[in-house]
């Protein structure tokens, strides 16, 4: 074999080895990429579908108006993380899901609603059985990321799920004609005594007239089991707030997975603001979470869209988008 032939053979062999190594690395990277996309999709799907299930049993949804903001001001914070650009949607009863013309005119990037949590059944000494619906408020919003995390380095955010203490249905309470029975029911709810089936539930300190204006008398009342019991009306007293349930709330829905809500400053391929207009003022709006509400109260539809970022050091930053639509037939709004 001549030197020329040997050189040519060696060059071909090296080229083949390089091609095989490149293909192998590409295959490994493709497999890793596919796994990350699958993991991210599963995470977003879990968060959005959990919200959807709760929305489908909702009885009241906040929108951007004075009444809605008054409700929002009564939700006591569980942690001190900064809220990012919180804005509630505006209900469009006759419209469709579409890109809004002006920022915050229709879309929101936070969601607060009350769900029907359970129905309490209690048998009084009189033999009468009373069934009292019990509700919980849910709040979902963007917050600052964990300090020092890859999510923070990527300019992304965290996402929170806040769930309240239980609230008993004020209208049902007021319909109890027998004064003695009413006292027993309030004591049962306020002290978390066993229900008709012998089960104990969390105390219901508050009585709420569903959908009422909290600035009006009797919408929020406090059960005081030590005073007969009596109901103390604190409608209009914003200093007395609805407390969170720490066991049900999750202040970190994404960062613990290494994921975050994409920001307005994300790469164009993130496709932020499919239904909203970007507003750079303040902390910005909407970032990677959008909410729209359409339809009449008997057939409300709520669109939830999320864009998440998966930042991995030494690897390509991934963006994943998913949306769901929830329907509720008891869509009272603020």
FITOR-650998 format. One record per residue: x, y, z of N, C-alpha, C in turn; residue in three letters. Coordinates in steps of 0.05 Angstrom, whole numbers, padded with zeros to 5 digits, always signed. Layout:
N
XYZXYZXYZALA/...
# end
This chain:
334
+00017-00024+00000+00000+00000+00000+00018+00025+00000UNK/+00012+00043-00019+00028+00067-00021+00021+00086+00001UNK/+00038+00106+00005+00034+00127+00025+00008+00142+00019UNK/+00003+00147-00006-00022+00161-00014-00046+00145-00007UNK/-00045+00119-00013-00068+00101-00006-00072+00099+00024UNK/-00049+00097+00038-00051+00095+00068-00063+00121+00079UNK/-00054+00143+00069-00064+00169+00079-00094+00172+00073UNK/-00102+00163+00049-00131+00165+00041-00148+00146+00059UNK/-00138+00122+00063-00152+00103+00080-00155+00113+00109UNK/-00133+00124+00119-00134+00135+00146-00154+00158+00149UNK/-00154+00176+00128-00172+00199+00128-00201+00189+00128UNK/-00207+00170+00111-00234+00159+00109-00242+00146+00136UNK/-00224+00131+00148-00229+00118+00174-00235+00138+00195UNK/-00219+00160+00197-00223+00181+00217-00250+00195+00213UNK/-00256+00200+00187-00282+00212+00181-00305+00195+00189UNK/-00304+00169+00184-00325+00151+00192-00328+00150+00222UNK/-00305+00149+00236-00306+00149+00266-00320+00174+00276UNK/-00312+00198+00264-00324+00223+00272-00354+00224+00267UNK/-00362+00214+00244-00390+00214+00237-00406+00196+00256UNK/-00395+00173+00263-00408+00155+00281-00411+00167+00309UNK/-00389+00180+00318-00390+00193+00344-00410+00216+00344UNK/-00410+00232+00322-00429+00255+00320-00458+00245+00321UNK/-00464+00224+00305-00491+00212+00305-00499+00202+00332UNK/-00479+00189+00346-00485+00178+00372-00492+00200+00392UNK/-00475+00222+00391-00480+00245+00409-00507+00258+00402UNK/-00513+00261+00377-00538+00273+00368-00562+00256+00378UNK/-00559+00230+00376-00580+00212+00385-00584+00215+00415UNK/-00563+00217+00431-00565+00219+00460-00578+00246+00467UNK/-00570+00268+00453-00581+00294+00458-00611+00294+00450UNK/-00618+00281+00428-00646+00280+00419-00663+00266+00440UNK/-00652+00244+00450-00666+00228+00470-00670+00245+00496UNK/-00649+00259+00504-00650+00276+00528-00671+00298+00524UNK/-00670+00310+00500-00689+00332+00493-00718+00322+00494UNK/-00723+00298+00483-00750+00287+00483-00759+00281+00512UNK/-00741+00271+00529-00748+00265+00557-00755+00291+00571UNK/-00740+00313+00567-00746+00338+00580-00773+00349+00571UNK/-00778+00348+00545-00804+00357+00535-00827+00342+00548UNK/-00824+00315+00549-00844+00298+00561-00849+00305+00590UNK/-00827+00309+00605-00828+00315+00634-00842+00342+00638UNK/-00834+00362+00622-00845+00389+00624-00875+00389+00618UNK/-00883+00375+00596-00911+00373+00589-00928+00360+00611UNK/-00917+00340+00623-00931+00326+00645-00935+00345+00668UNK/-00914+00361+00674-00916+00380+00697-00937+00401+00692UNK/-00937+00413+00668-00956+00434+00662-00984+00423+00661UNK/-00987+00399+00650-01013+00386+00648-01025+00381+00676UNK/-01007+00373+00694-01016+00367+00722-01027+00392+00735UNK/-01012+00415+00732-01020+00440+00745-01046+00450+00733UNK/-01047+00452+00706-01071+00463+00693-01096+00446+00697UNK/-01093+00420+00696-01117+00403+00700-01126+00402+00728UNK/-01108+00406+00747-01117+00409+00775-01134+00434+00778UNK/-01125+00456+00766-01140+00481+00766-01167+00477+00753UNK/-01167+00463+00730-01192+00459+00715-01212+00443+00732UNK/-01203+00422+00746-01222+00406+00762-01235+00423+00784UNK/-01219+00440+00797-01230+00457+00818-01249+00478+00806UNK/-01242+00489+00783-01259+00509+00770-01286+00498+00763UNK/-01287+00472+00756-01312+00460+00747-01332+00457+00770UNK/-01323+00460+00795-01341+00460+00818-01341+00488+00831UNK/-01333+00508+00816-01333+00535+00827-01361+00547+00828UNK/-01365+00566+00847-01390+00580+00850-01387+00610+00847UNK/-01362+00619+00846-01357+00648+00845-01329+00653+00834UNK/-01326+00672+00815-01300+00678+00803-01296+00708+00804UNK/-01272+00716+00813-01265+00744+00814-01258+00755+00787UNK/-01267+00779+00781-01258+00793+00758-01247+00821+00766UNK/-01236+00835+00747-01223+00861+00753-01244+00883+00756UNK/-01253+00887+00780-01271+00909+00786-01268+00915+00816UNK/-01282+00935+00827-01279+00943+00855-01286+00920+00874UNK/-01308+00906+00867-01317+00884+00884-01296+00862+00884UNK/-01285+00855+00861-01265+00834+00859-01240+00841+00874UNK/-01231+00866+00872-01207+00875+00886-01211+00875+00916UNK/-01236+00881+00925-01242+00879+00954-01239+00851+00964UNK/-01250+00832+00948-01247+00804+00956-01217+00796+00957UNK/-01202+00804+00936-01174+00796+00935-01158+00808+00959UNK/-01166+00832+00968-01152+00844+00991-01156+00829+01017UNK/-01177+00812+01018-01183+00797+01042-01169+00770+01044UNK/-01154+00763+01024-01140+00737+01024-01113+00741+01037UNK/-01110+00730+01061-01085+00734+01076-01062+00719+01063UNK/-01040+00732+01059-01016+00719+01047-01005+00698+01065UNK/-00996+00676+01053-00983+00654+01068-00953+00658+01070UNK/-00941+00670+01049-00912+00675+01049-00907+00703+01039UNK/-00882+00711+01039-00876+00739+01033-00864+00744+01006UNK/-00863+00723+00989-00853+00727+00962-00868+00749+00947UNK/-00853+00763+00931-00865+00785+00916-00884+00774+00894UNK/-00908+00786+00892-00926+00779+00870-00917+00794+00845UNK/-00919+00780+00822-00910+00792+00797-00934+00800+00779UNK/-00938+00826+00776-00957+00837+00757-00985+00826+00759UNK/-00995+00821+00783-01021+00808+00786-01044+00826+00774UNK/-01059+00814+00756-01082+00827+00744-01104+00806+00738UNK/-01128+00812+00746-01150+00793+00742-01164+00797+00715UNK/-01176+00776+00704-01190+00778+00678-01216+00794+00681UNK/-01226+00803+00658-01253+00816+00657-01271+00798+00641UNK/-01294+00791+00652-01312+00772+00639-01324+00784+00614UNK/-01323+00769+00592-01335+00777+00567-01359+00758+00562UNK/-01383+00766+00570-01406+00748+00570-01414+00739+00542UNK/-01410+00756+00522-01419+00750+00495-01396+00746+00476UNK/-01371+00745+00486-01348+00743+00469-01337+00715+00466UNK/-01314+00714+00453-01300+00689+00449-01271+00692+00459UNK/-01257+00670+00461-01228+00672+00468-01213+00684+00444UNK/-01201+00706+00448-01187+00720+00427-01166+00739+00439UNK/-01148+00748+00422-01128+00767+00432-01141+00793+00438UNK/-01136+00804+00462-01148+00829+00470-01136+00852+00454UNK/-01151+00873+00452-01142+00897+00437-01123+00914+00454UNK/-01129+00915+00480-01114+00932+00498-01106+00915+00522UNK/-01081+00918+00532-01071+00902+00554-01090+00905+00578UNK/-01096+00882+00590-01113+00880+00615-01142+00887+00611UNK/-01151+00891+00586-01179+00897+00581-01197+00873+00582UNK/-01185+00850+00578-01200+00825+00578-01185+00802+00592UNK/-01159+00800+00587-01142+00779+00597-01132+00786+00625UNK/-01126+00765+00640-01113+00768+00666-01089+00749+00668UNK/-01073+00752+00689-01052+00732+00694-01052+00723+00723UNK/-01076+00725+00735-01081+00714+00762-01110+00704+00762UNK/-01116+00685+00779-01143+00674+00781-01151+00669+00810UNK/-01174+00679+00817-01185+00674+00844-01214+00665+00841UNK/-01221+00643+00854-01249+00634+00853-01255+00618+00878UNK/-01281+00614+00883-01290+00598+00906-01302+00572+00895UNK/-01293+00550+00906-01304+00524+00898-01322+00512+00919UNK/-01341+00496+00911-01357+00481+00930-01340+00458+00939UNK/-01331+00459+00964-01312+00439+00975-01326+00414+00984UNK/-01348+00417+00999-01363+00394+01009-01390+00404+01019UNK/-01408+00386+01027-01433+00393+01040-01433+00380+01068UNK/-01435+00397+01088-01435+00386+01115-01464+00378+01123UNK/-01466+00354+01135-01492+00344+01145-01490+00341+01175UNK/-01509+00353+01189-01509+00352+01218-01537+00347+01229UNK/-01540+00329+01248-01565+00323+01260-01567+00337+01287UNK/-01587+00354+01291-01590+00368+01316-01606+00351+01336UNK/-01606+00360+01361-01620+00345+01382-01650+00343+01376UNK/-01660+00362+01360-01688+00362+01353-01695+00340+01333UNK/-01674+00328+01322-01678+00306+01302-01677+00317+01273UNK/-01676+00343+01270-01674+00354+01243-01645+00352+01233UNK/-01643+00347+01207-01617+00345+01194-01613+00369+01176UNK/-01591+00383+01179-01585+00406+01163-01561+00401+01145UNK/-01563+00409+01120-01541+00406+01101-01531+00434+01093UNK/-01506+00439+01100-01495+00465+01096-01471+00463+01076UNK/-01473+00475+01053-01450+00475+01035-01426+00490+01047UNK/-01402+00480+01042-01378+00492+01052-01360+00498+01028UNK/-01348+00522+01027-01332+00531+01004-01303+00537+01012UNK/-01286+00538+00992-01258+00546+00996-01251+00565+00973UNK/-01236+00586+00979-01226+00603+00958-01199+00591+00948UNK/-01195+00593+00921-01170+00586+00909-01158+00611+00895UNK/-01132+00614+00898-01118+00636+00884-01093+00625+00870UNK/-01090+00632+00845-01066+00623+00829-01053+00648+00818UNK/-01027+00651+00822-01014+00676+00814-00984+00671+00811UNK/-00971+00690+00796-00942+00688+00792-00927+00702+00815UNK/-00906+00690+00824-00889+00702+00845-00860+00701+00836UNK/-00843+00716+00851-00815+00716+00845-00803+00688+00848UNK/-00781+00682+00834-00769+00655+00835-00753+00652+00861UNK/-00746+00627+00866-00728+00621+00889-00701+00633+00884UNK/-00690+00646+00904-00664+00659+00902-00642+00639+00896UNK/-00625+00646+00877-00603+00629+00870-00609+00605+00852UNK/-00634+00603+00844-00642+00580+00827-00635+00585+00798UNK/-00634+00563+00782-00631+00566+00753-00654+00581+00741UNK/-00677+00578+00753-00701+00592+00743-00697+00622+00745UNK/-00686+00631+00768-00680+00659+00771-00659+00668+00751UNK/-00639+00652+00747-00617+00659+00728-00628+00662+00700UNK/-00650+00647+00694-00662+00647+00667-00682+00670+00664UNK/-00686+00686+00686-00705+00708+00685-00734+00699+00686UNK/-00739+00675+00696-00766+00665+00698-00777+00668+00727UNK/-00802+00658+00731-00815+00662+00757-00826+00635+00768UNK/-00837+00637+00792-00850+00614+00804-00881+00618+00803UNK/-00895+00598+00811-00925+00598+00809-00936+00587+00834UNK/-00957+00600+00845-00968+00593+00871-00997+00584+00869UNK/-01005+00566+00887-01032+00557+00891-01039+00563+00921UNK/-01057+00582+00925-01066+00589+00952-01094+00579+00956UNK/-01099+00564+00977-01126+00553+00983-01134+00562+01011UNK/-01158+00571+01014-01167+00583+01040-01178+00563+01060UNK/-01182+00573+01083-01197+00558+01104-01225+00555+01094UNK/-01241+00536+01105-01268+00532+01096-01287+00555+01105UNK/-01307+00560+01088-01328+00580+01094-01355+00567+01091UNK/-01373+00570+01111-01399+00558+01110-01419+00577+01095UNK/-01439+00565+01082-01458+00580+01066-01477+00597+01084UNK/-01474+00623+01082-01490+00641+01100-01519+00641+01094UNK/-01527+00638+01069-01556+00637+01062-01569+00613+01074UNK/-01555+00590+01074-01567+00565+01085-01569+00568+01116UNK/-01549+00580+01128-01550+00585+01157-01574+00602+01164UNK/-01578+00623+01149-01600+00642+01155-01627+00630+01151UNK/-01629+00608+01135-01654+00595+01131-01662+00576+01154UNK/-01645+00572+01172-01651+00555+01195-01670+00571+01214UNK/-01696+00563+01214-01716+00579+01228-01715+00575+01258UNK/-01707+00551+01267-01706+00544+01296-01681+00556+01308UNK/-01684+00574+01327-01660+00588+01339-01642+00568+01353UNK/-01653+00548+01366-01637+00529+01381-01621+00512+01361UNK/-01634+00503+01340-01620+00487+01319-01598+00504+01307UNK/-01603+00529+01302-01582+00546+01289-01558+00548+01307UNK/-01562+00551+01333-01539+00552+01352-01524+00525+01351UNK/-01538+00503+01350-01524+00477+01349-01508+00474+01323UNK/-01519+00482+01301-01505+00480+01275-01480+00497+01275UNK/-01482+00522+01286-01459+00540+01287-01438+00529+01306UNK/-01446+00518+01328-01426+00506+01346-01412+00482+01333UNK/-01428+00466+01319-01416+00443+01304-01395+00453+01284UNK/-01402+00473+01268-01384+00482+01247-01359+00496+01260UNK/-01364+00512+01281-01342+00527+01293-01324+00510+01310UNK/-01333+00488+01320-01317+00470+01337-01308+00445+01323UNK/-01317+00441+01298-01309+00417+01282-01317+00392+01296UNK/-01341+00391+01308-01351+00366+01320-01359+00346+01298UNK/-01362+00320+01305-01369+00300+01284-01395+00307+01270UNK/-01395+00301+01244-01419+00305+01228-01438+00281+01231UNK/-01458+00280+01214-01478+00259+01216-01467+00231+01213UNK/-01444+00229+01198-01430+00204+01193-01408+00198+01213UNK/-01404+00216+01232-01383+00213+01252-01356+00223+01243UNK/-01355+00237+01220-01330+00247+01210-01325+00276+01220UNK/-01300+00282+01225-01292+00309+01232-01279+00323+01208UNK/-01285+00349+01205-01273+00365+01184-01260+00390+01197UNK/-01246+00405+01181-01234+00429+01191-01255+00449+01200UNK/-01248+00465+01221-01266+00485+01231-01273+00505+01210UNK/-01298+00513+01210-01307+00535+01192-01312+00559+01210UNK/-01292+00578+01210-01295+00602+01226-01313+00622+01214UNK/-01316+00620+01187-01330+00642+01173-01355+00632+01159UNK/-01375+00650+01158-01400+00646+01144-01400+00667+01121UNK/-01407+00657+01097-01405+00674+01073-01430+00672+01056UNK/-01441+00695+01049-01463+00696+01030-01451+00696+01002UNK/-01454+00673+00988-01439+00669+00963-01444+00691+00943UNK/-01422+00703+00933-01424+00723+00913-01431+00751+00922UNK/-01437+00754+00948-01445+00780+00958-01423+00800+00957UNK/-01430+00826+00959-01410+00847+00959-01399+00849+00988UNK/-01373+00844+00992-01362+00843+01019-01363+00870+01033UNK/-01370+00891+01019-01372+00917+01031-01400+00921+01043UNK/-01418+00902+01039-01445+00904+01050-01448+00887+01075UNK/-01467+00894+01092-01472+00881+01117-01480+00852+01114UNK/-01469+00834+01129-01477+00807+01130-01465+00788+01110UNK/-01447+00798+01092-01435+00780+01072-01414+00762+01084UNK/-01397+00773+01101-01378+00757+01117-01384+00760+01146UNK/-01387+00737+01159-01391+00737+01188-01374+00716+01201UNK/-01367+00721+01226-01349+00704+01241-01364+00688+01262UNK/-01360+00662+01261-01373+00644+01281-01357+00646+01307UNK/-01370+00655+01328-01358+00656+01355-01371+00634+01372UNK/-01359+00610+01374-01371+00588+01389-01374+00594+01419UNK/-01360+00614+01429-01360+00619+01458-01383+00638+01466UNK/-01396+00650+01446-01418+00669+01452-01444+00658+01441UNK/-01454+00638+01453-01481+00627+01448-01485+00605+01427UNK/-01471+00605+01404-01452+00624+01392-01467+00646+01377UNK/-01453+00667+01372-01464+00689+01357-01448+00692+01331UNK/-01460+00708+01313-01446+00713+01288-01437+00743+01288UNK/-01411+00747+01287-01401+00775+01286-01397+00783+01257UNK/-01411+00804+01249-01409+00813+01221-01384+00830+01218UNK/-01367+00822+01199-01343+00839+01194-01342+00847+01164UNK/-01365+00848+01152-01366+00859+01125-01356+00888+01126UNK/-01339+00895+01108-01328+00922+01108-01303+00925+01124UNK/-01296+00905+01141-01272+00906+01157-01250+00891+01143UNK/-01235+00905+01126-01214+00892+01110-01191+00881+01127UNK/-01188+00891+01151-01167+00882+01169-01171+00853+01177UNK/-01196+00843+01177-01201+00816+01184-01202+00800+01158UNK/-01184+00781+01155-01180+00769+01129-01186+00739+01129UNK/-01190+00728+01105-01194+00700+01101-01166+00687+01102UNK/-01163+00667+01119-01137+00655+01124-01132+00632+01105UNK/-01107+00627+01098-01100+00604+01081-01100+00578+01096UNK/-01103+00557+01082-01099+00530+01094-01071+00521+01085UNK/-01052+00522+01103-01024+00515+01095-01021+00486+01085UNK/-01038+00468+01094-01035+00440+01086-01045+00436+01057UNK/-01064+00452+01048-01074+00450+01021-01060+00468+01001UNK/-01049+00490+01010-01036+00509+00992-01008+00499+00984UNK/-00999+00507+00961-00973+00501+00951-00961+00527+00939UNK/-00942+00539+00953-00930+00564+00944-00909+00560+00922UNK/-00901+00535+00918-00881+00529+00898-00892+00506+00881UNK/-00905+00513+00858-00916+00493+00841-00896+00485+00818UNK/-00876+00502+00813-00858+00496+00790-00829+00496+00797UNK/-00819+00515+00813-00790+00517+00818-00778+00492+00830UNK/-00793+00477+00846-00783+00453+00858-00777+00431+00837UNK/-00790+00434+00814-00785+00416+00792-00763+00426+00773UNK/-00752+00449+00780-00732+00461+00762-00744+00476+00739UNK/-00770+00483+00741-00785+00497+00720-00794+00524+00730UNK/-00801+00541+00711-00811+00568+00719-00831+00578+00698UNK/-00846+00599+00706-00863+00613+00688-00846+00631+00670UNK/-00849+00629+00644-00833+00645+00626-00840+00675+00629UNK/-00821+00693+00625-00826+00721+00628-00831+00734+00600UNK/-00839+00759+00601-00843+00774+00576-00817+00776+00560UNK/-00794+00774+00574-00768+00777+00561-00757+00751+00550UNK/-00773+00730+00550-00764+00705+00539-00759+00706+00509UNK/-00745+00686+00499-00739+00685+00470-00765+00684+00455UNK/-00766+00694+00430-00790+00695+00414-00803+00667+00411UNK/-00787+00646+00411-00799+00619+00407-00816+00611+00431UNK/-00815+00626+00454-00832+00619+00477-00861+00625+00470UNK/-00866+00645+00453-00893+00653+00444-00910+00661+00468UNK/-00900+00682+00482-00914+00694+00505-00938+00710+00493UNK/-00959+00712+00509-00982+00730+00503-00997+00723+00478UNK/-01007+00698+00477-01023+00690+00454-01051+00704+00454UNK/-01061+00710+00478-01087+00722+00481-01086+00750+00493UNK/-01063+00758+00502-01060+00784+00516-01042+00803+00500UNK/-01044+00828+00508-01025+00848+00498-01003+00852+00520UNK/-00978+00851+00512-00957+00854+00531-00956+00883+00541UNK/-00954+00885+00568-00952+00911+00581-00927+00912+00597UNK/-00907+00928+00590-00881+00928+00604-00881+00943+00630UNK/-00903+00958+00635-00903+00975+00659-00902+00958+00685UNK/-00889+00969+00706-00887+00956+00731-00872+00930+00729UNK/-00884+00908+00739-00871+00882+00737-00877+00868+00711UNK/-00892+00881+00693-00899+00870+00668-00924+00853+00668UNK/-00935+00848+00645-00959+00833+00641-00959+00822+00613UNK/-00968+00797+00607-00979+00778+00627-00958+00758+00636UNK/-00934+00757+00623-00915+00735+00627-00928+00709+00618UNK/-00919+00687+00629-00927+00661+00618-00952+00649+00630UNK/-00971+00665+00639-00997+00655+00649-01019+00673+00640UNK/-01038+00663+00626-01060+00679+00616-01087+00666+00623UNK/-01106+00684+00629-01133+00675+00636-01154+00692+00621UNK/-01173+00679+00609-01196+00693+00598-01222+00679+00606UNK/-01243+00695+00610-01269+00683+00618-01291+00694+00599UNK/-01306+00675+00588-01327+00683+00569-01353+00668+00576UNK/-01375+00677+00565-01401+00663+00568-01418+00673+00591UNK/-01444+00667+00590-01462+00674+00612-01457+00658+00637UNK/-01469+00666+00659-01464+00653+00685-01471+00623+00684UNK/-01491+00616+00668-01499+00588+00666-01481+00570+00650UNK/-01462+00583+00636-01444+00567+00619-01417+00582+00616UNK/-01405+00588+00638-01379+00602+00638-01358+00584+00627UNK/-01340+00595+00610-01317+00581+00601-01292+00597+00609UNK/-01272+00583+00620-01248+00596+00630-01224+00584+00616UNK/-01210+00601+00602-01186+00592+00587-01161+00597+00605UNK/-01145+00576+00608-01120+00578+00623-01097+00571+00604UNK/-01078+00588+00601-01055+00583+00583-01030+00588+00599UNK/-01011+00569+00597-00986+00571+00612-00962+00566+00593UNK/-00942+00582+00596-00916+00578+00582-00895+00575+00603UNK/-00882+00552+00604-00861+00548+00624-00833+00546+00610UNK/-00813+00552+00626-00785+00550+00617-00771+00529+00633UNK/-00755+00514+00619-00739+00493+00632-00709+00499+00626UNK/-00696+00514+00645-00668+00521+00641-00650+00500+00652UNK/-00632+00489+00636-00612+00470+00645-00584+00480+00637UNK/-00566+00481+00657-00539+00491+00651-00526+00473+00630UNK/-00514+00486+00610-00499+00472+00590-00517+00459+00569UNK/-00543+00465+00570-00562+00453+00551-00580+00475+00541UNK/-00595+00469+00520-00614+00488+00508-00637+00493+00527UNK/-00645+00519+00530-00668+00526+00546-00693+00518+00531UNK/-00710+00502+00544-00735+00493+00531-00759+00510+00540UNK/-00778+00514+00522-00803+00527+00529-00825+00507+00522UNK/-00845+00507+00539-00868+00489+00534-00894+00504+00539UNK/-00913+00500+00521-00938+00514+00523-00962+00495+00524UNK/-00981+00501+00541-01005+00484+00542-01028+00502+00551UNK/-01052+00495+00542-01076+00509+00552-01099+00489+00556UNK/-01117+00496+00574-01141+00481+00579-01164+00500+00581UNK/-01189+00490+00577-01213+00506+00580-01231+00492+00600UNK/-01238+00506+00622-01256+00495+00642-01284+00507+00638UNK/-01305+00492+00645-01332+00501+00643-01346+00499+00670UNK/-01360+00520+00678-01375+00519+00703-01404+00529+00698UNK/-01423+00517+00711-01451+00525+00707-01461+00543+00730UNK/-01443+00550+00749-01451+00568+00771-01431+00591+00772UNK/-01427+00603+00749-01405+00623+00746-01412+00651+00756UNK/-01421+00654+00781-01425+00681+00792-01398+00695+00791UNK/-01398+00721+00785-01373+00736+00785-01375+00761+00802UNK/-01352+00772+00808-01352+00797+00825-01362+00820+00808UNK/
# end
